[in-house]
Amino acid sequence: MKVIALTGGIGAGKSTVAQFCSELGANVIDADHLARIAIERGSEGFDEVIARFGEKILANGDINRKALAEIVFADASAKRDLEGIIHPRVQKLFAQALLDNDPAINLIYEIPLLVETNAASKFDFIVTVEAEEELRIERLLSRGMFITDIKARLANQVPSQSRIDIADAVIVNDGDEDHLLRQVENLWEGPIADLSSERSR
């Protein structure tokens, strides 16, 4: 089994690439999904988040992720505190997912904060999805995000070049989905296929 990190800035198109990889035969795990599990209602992570941020972030008994995001993206210390609660739990969940994965199937880990968490060394291959910032903003606006929220998210991510510098492959998502799919297929049939063949030698 090869473990491949899939990263990229917000609005670049990681989730679409992850979907294509799944359709091509990979198992895909989303770090954001693990982060939600880490603090779901009834968990120790949930209790720690409420103890730190208070019940003002609750909506119908669950954590209102939008309200929580507004707090942490405006306060660096709050962001560090939240990461201290979530990241260790996500790492444990991912470690278990690796154990559970079929060793004959490559695993794609969609991890937006690959650079920020210094996790690059844990992967056999790194792919980053990139797009011009203006295009990313346009996509996020079309999803209903407010420009102030978008700017805050962008400001809290590393520059594109930092992801490119550690990547083994770069996908540029500046066209339509067919163009994106062709890039993913070329990657899957080329470098990733080569990775898979190494294990059988």
Summary of the structure (lengths in Angstrom):
residues: 201
radius of gyration: 17.6
end to end distance: 13.3
largest distance: 56.3
contacts: 586
relative contact order: 0.21
helix: 57%
strand: 14%
